[in-house]
Structure formats: structure tokens, C-alpha cells
């Protein structure tokens, strides 16, 4: 049993994009939470992980097509911690990560640039986001001289340790 599994995690509340409030658990620099939605009359539950150290939120989308089930969607996020409240806001840059024999896909740099040009991001915020994105790619996905087809640290070991942990199933969609 890993250290992460040895204790149940510390309860936190995640406020995602100002539109979702969800109960979650925190283990060190990882926050995990479940949330749900309905689409075409079917109810889905999605598990998300916030990598506080990376400033990224990752999940395996339940709506990915069957050939991409198990792939990961990663969002650059702004994270603000206020005691047990973790505010997470999407910052446009996304990465889709499949199996190690597929290249990852970096998405929405154009949306990030538009947000900067429109004043939704300050130059300092934009620079910080680009630095964090590059650090995430280098730390978790980029294979420098490795001949082995594997991601250096993806999904992160801290996430693997809590993938199947029971989480609170408490969330509320907020008006907005």
C-alpha cells in the first residue's frame, strides 16, 4: 500500500470555473474529485485530478470515443487555494495524451493568444502559463533521448495511487 492510500485524504471543496462546486480529497499536491452531468438523457460521472504543483487538471473523459477510452485530457489551470477551498479556472491550453506510442496533442494555443490580446490575461499571467505548460510537458511527457516508448511520468504516480479511491459524490452546478 502506498503512502497516498494509507490515509483517506484531506477533504476539500473544488470550485471549478465558477460553475461547479464539488467535494474532493487532497493527498499532498493532488486533489481528486468526482462530478456529473447529463447529455442526451444519459447521466455521466467524471473524475478529475488537479495537479497543484503543475497547475494542471487532468481526467480521462467519459465522453471520448471508444477508441480513445483511457486517454487523458489535460487543462492548464489557474489554482487559488483558500484553506479547504480550491478554485480552479481553465486557462485555454490543453493537451490530449494517449498511449505512449501516440504523440500527445497540444491544443488551443490560438485561444490562449486571443485571451492575452483581449486582456483576459496579463503578460505576466500569460508568461506564467506558458512556463507551467512547458514544465508539465518536459516533466511528464517529453522523451529527450529515451528509446523506450513510455511517458516519463504520466499519468503521475500520485494520480495512479488514487485512481480508484472512493470519493465523495457531492457536487452542485452553479448558476452562471
Steps between C-alpha positions, in 0.01 A plus 500: 500500500638841403519792741221668302271204559598467867287801594164602360601844376402836640153629408493806274246682288579570135347800325550435129468790256252665737237257369551181700548443871615146590620318809843348452798356679858622510816294527806727504503687169212302342130576538245250368129560458202349320229698327215414273296624208226388266522489125225376271311357796793296631673572832882495516747523788842646425804479728748787485841550658662835571880488499567795728876497439453504121194725484330242279169319527479156341227245436409206281192638324199272524378642167811417299420261214557129568837497321622773737365362828776516760664800333554813708391861454720754677409864559732781601323660797533787741482366854423706808507325836298650784519259792279204398368677189688439175400734216588361156453705183572376148772692315435378145815291430417128484693179440353166390712204609444154360716191526877553488517382137286801397623859508323728742297787351542858619181701443357851516813714494299728270232543769774575755646766269155652444440512878831687537420738213150565642638582846359189672858414596770743602843455340628365835211248524555394139872450557432298815253277312746435218778419747273258691384336175856443385600369845206255495592375153870465588436337838217266404503433126807607303743219430841652454726215398294208623472212258226338709143584400362621832408833654759617755234559769149480362257452642689623804573236762303706754191474280546129431502444877150649538332411169252262659459655844141560608429872481205700630223518242392851587487773239285793403477681168490872574301757307725714293 
